[in-house]
Amino acid sequence: MKTIKLTFVLFLTITFSTFAQKPSPELLDPTNHALVLIDHEGQMAFATNSIDPVELRNNVGLISGAAKIFDIPTVVTTVAEESFSGPVFPEIIEFFPNHKEYIDRTTMNTWEDENAFKAITSKNKKKIVMAGLWTSVCVVGPAMSAINDGYDVYIITDASGDISKEAHDMAVNRMVQAGAKPITSLQYLLELQRDWARSETYEAVNQLAIRFGGGYGLGIQYARKMLKH
């Protein structure tokens, strides 16, 4: 009888352990998605009032750096770069310096531009993560279009912005109602790392957080300096 009970306990332990190790397919990882950075340009940022510009730039730095660290297939788009909107943020240029790979458009909806559409869909990822300016126009358009075409869309809300908080919030609500999943920039970074035992990206992730992660980054710096034993 004791043998039977022991066997049952071991079976439950192994079973629960197996279940505990299986992550949700809703989670992002370095291999299951593409990132699209949409119109993070000077002219678009000048009128953005839903988020402080310094915070916006830091958040864009976080996701751009994360994409570089984890080798995420990334598409950078601009709109009327030479004639109106200007260059993308320095934080994007730092991690994606090849300007020739940027896709400039005239359409407000990235999904309606043939070159942008081909660049995004050629990544062959059913999950697409998006961030951009402005939320209510340049993010809503491709997000809802991609959802309509069967893609699983995630919106990095704090790396996007609009002319007012209401405009941003209503745009996010509209996309969520259509099926998009809202996430934040630091959440994106940490969801990709997922396990601190992943030593190949551990140091790069910590350095990126120290640089762009606000108070969280300061906490990492403090702990490394003050809590050594």
Salt bridges, closest charged atoms under 4 A:
GLU26 OE1 - LYS181 NZ 3.59
ASP39 OD1 - ARG105 NH1 2.83
GLU81 OE2 - HIS99 NE2 2.86
GLU91 OE2 - ARG57 NH2 2.85
GLU94 OE2 - ARG211 NH1 2.64
GLU114 OE2 - LYS118 NZ 2.99
ASP152 OD2 - LYS127 NZ 2.76
ASP152 OD1 - LYS181 NZ 2.49
ASP169 OD2 - LYS165 NZ 2.56
GLU203 OE2 - ARG224 NH1 2.89
